Amino acid sequence: MLRSRKKQVQQDKGFAVGGAIKPLDYLRREYYSDISKLVRAMIDDMCYSIEHMYEHREDDITFDGNPVNDLNGLLNYKYRKWKKRFNKHARRIAQKHIDSTDEAVTGALERSITKAAPDFTIRGDSRDLLMRKKSIIDANVDLITDLPEQLYKDIQGDMQRALQFGNDADALSKMLIVRGIQCRNRVALITKDQISKATAVLSTQRALDNGIKYAVWRHSNGSAKPRKSHQEADGMVFELAKGCLIDGEYILPGTLINCDCFRQVIIGEPELPARVSQ
């Protein structure tokens, strides 16, 4: 009954609020899983190969020998191998998961709009939507194909430090284990962040394409370290074409790193500034 009264009050003000549009965790998990299959194989191959050669050349290392050229040659070979493999698969993986995100966004937007306006019909893909989608896919391809180079540089740095200080194979192995963990964590951050960004950008463009100009900022309340300014923005109505003014800049929910905020679209023309309670 309370929710019905709130909705009636909002409609009386000349607008209605739709349901929540937010990134879906299962999309993040599936994206992470697909990239991780490649990443785990790369980590195992590159790290094992370097460890194996380092261990067999350990006497040279500890007795001032010079296996540097052999180790660098092996690492460069492995890097080229995995760079080529990531280049081959990156676009397919990015395309698949951004398409899945767009499909989820379209369904969520349709449910959100029809909650407030039951007779509304969602339009198809606009030119602007396709351009934004391509831009997101290209950015994701770049992030995926950068992973081999980042791991290569990390391993190269650890290997050079181990050689410089005459570390044994066990010491290098411990360093490489850490690098593997960091690489997987990087993948987790990329997939979480990019699904959030794709959801924000695609839902915004689809809303604009359907004549929806406004939305309500919603704080997720799910972060261990929430941004105070994002909490304070909860309920604030903003223009989708501009974003919400927070900390001196116009942003969309979910576009900043580790931002789990989301939005509810508004059907109608609210007078700004305005706030909408939960």
N, C-alpha and C positions, 0 to 999 in steps of 0.2 A: 504494500500500500504506500509506503514511504517513497519507494522508487517511482511509482506511478505519479505521485504528486509532484516530485522533482521534475519528471519528464514533462508533465503538463505545464509547470511553471516556465520551463525552457521553451516550450512550443508557444506559450503565450507571449514570450519575449521576441518571437519572430524567428526562432531557430530550434532545431532538434539535434540531439547528440547521438551519434551512432555507437556501435560497439568498439572494443579495443582492437587495434592493429599492432601487432608486436612480432619480433623475430621468434621463430619456432625452434625449440631445442633439438628436435629430431633432425632438422635440416643441418644444424651445426655439427651434430654427431656424424651424420652421413658424409658430410664434406670432409671432416677430420679423418674419418676412416679411409676414404679414398686416397687422400694425400699421404696419410701415414703408411699405407702399404708400400708406396714408392720410397718414402723417407726411411722406413725401418730397413729396407733392403739396401739402400745407399749407405746408411750408417754402418750396418754389419759388414758390408764389402770394403768400404774405405778404411774403417777403423781396424778391422781384422788384418787387412793386407799390410798396413803400416806397422801394426804390432808384431806381426809375424816376421817381417823383414828386420825390424828393429831388434827383435829378440835374437835372430840368427846373426846379426852383426854386432851384438852387444860387446864382444871382446874388442872390436875395432873402436867402439865408442868410448869404452872405459879406459882404453890404452892409447888414446889420442890418435886413433885411426880416422879415416875420412870417408864415411859411407853417405855423406850428404847428397852427392849427385844421384846415387842409386835410390835413396829414399824420396828425393824430390821428383825424380823421373817416374817412380811408381805412383806417387800421389797425383802428379799431373795427368798421368794416363787414366787413373780412376776418375779424376774430376771430369775429363773430357767425355769419358764413357757415360757418366751419370748426367752431365749437362745435356748431352744429346738425347738421353732417355727422357729427361724431364721436359725438354723442348718438344718432344714427340707427343707426350701425353697431357701436357698442361692445359691446352685449349679445350680438349675433350672434357677434362675434369671440370674446369671452370664453367664451360657452357652448360654441362649437365646440371650443376648445382645452382647456377644463377637462373636457369630455366625453371628448376623446381621451386626456387624462392619466388619467382615471378608468378608462378601458378598458385602458390600458397597466398601471396599478396592479393592476387585478383579475387580469390575466393573470400579472403578475410574482408576485403574492401566491399565486396558485394553484400556479404552478411551485415557488415557495419552500416552500409547505406540503407539497406532494406529494413533494418531494425527501426530506423527513423522515418524512412519513406518507402513503404512496402511496394509501390508500383514502379520504382526506379529500375531502369535497365542499364547495365554496364556497357559502355562502348568498347570497340575492339582496339587493337594496337595502333597508336598514332606514330607519326614519324619521329616526334620528340621522344616518345617512349623507347622506340627501337634504337635511337641514337644513344640514349642514356644507358640502355641495357648493354649495348656494344662497348661503351666506355667502361662499364663495371667489369665486364668479362676481360677486356684488355688489361685492366689494372690487376685483376686476379691472376691472369697468365704471367704478368711480370713478377708478382709476389711468389708464385710457385717456382718459376724458372730461376729465381734468385737463390733458392734454398741450397743447391749444390755449391755455389760460389761461397756462400756464407759458411757452410760446413768446411769447405776446402781451406778457407782462410783461418778458421779456428784450429783445424788439425795442423796446418802448416806452422802456425804460431806455437802450438804445444810441442810439436816435433823439434822446432828450432831451439826452444827453451830446454828441452830434454837433452839435446845434443850439446848445447852450450855448457850445461852444468853436469854433464856426464851421468845423467839419471839412468837407472836400469829400466828394463822393459815393464816391470810392475808399476813403476812410477808413471811412465807414459800411459799405461793402460788405465790407470785411475783418472788421468786427465781426460782421456778420450771417452770414458764412461760419462763424465760430466758433460762433455760436448754433445754426446748423443741425447742426453736428457734435455739440454738446452734447445737442441734442434727440434725435438718433439714438442716442447713447450712453445716454441715459436710457431709451430704449425697450429697448435691449439688456439693461440692468440689470433693468428691470421684468420682462421675459419670462423671463430666467434665474431671478430670484428667485421669481417667482410659480409657475413650473412646479415648482421645488424645494419650495415651501411646499405646493402642492396635492398633490404626491406624498407628502409627509410626513403631512399631515392625513388624506388619503383612505385611504392604506395603513394608518394607525393605526386609523381607525374601522372599516375592513373587517376588520382583524385582530381587533379587540375584538368585533365582531359575530359572528365565527366562533369565539369562545371562546379566542382567543390573548391571553395576558396579558403576555408578556415578549418582549424582543428584545435583540439585541446591537448595541452602537454600533460602527460601523466608520468609521475615518478614511479619506478618499479618497486621500491622498498625492498629490493632483493640483494643489494650490494653490501659487502662487508665494510666498504669505505665509500659511502655515498657522497656525492658532491652536494654541499649545502645549497648552492645556487639552484641546482636541479630539483632539490626537494622543495625549495621555496617557489619554484615555477609551477608546481603541481596545480592543475586546474586553470592555468593561464590560457586564454584563447589567443591564437596567433594566425597570421596569414601564411598559408602554405608556400606561396611564391617567394616569401622573404625568409621565413623561419621565425623562431622565437628569440627575442633579445635577452640573452643571458651572458653575464660577465662581459658586457660590451661588444658582443658579436651576435649575429643572427645565425642560429643553428637549428637543425632538425633533431628530434629525439632519435637516439641511437647512432648518430654519426661520429661522435667523439669516441676515442678509444675507451673501452670498458664502460661505456654508457649503455644501460639497459632500459632507459626510459622509452616510452611508446606514446602513441597518440590515439585520440578518438576524433573521427571526422565530424564536421558540423554541416547539417543541411540548413541553409538559410543564410541570413545576413546579420550577424550580431553586431552591436555597437561596441567598438573598442575604446578603451581597454575593458576587458570582461574576464570574469573567472567563472568556472563551472565546478560545483561541488561533486563529490563522488556519488 
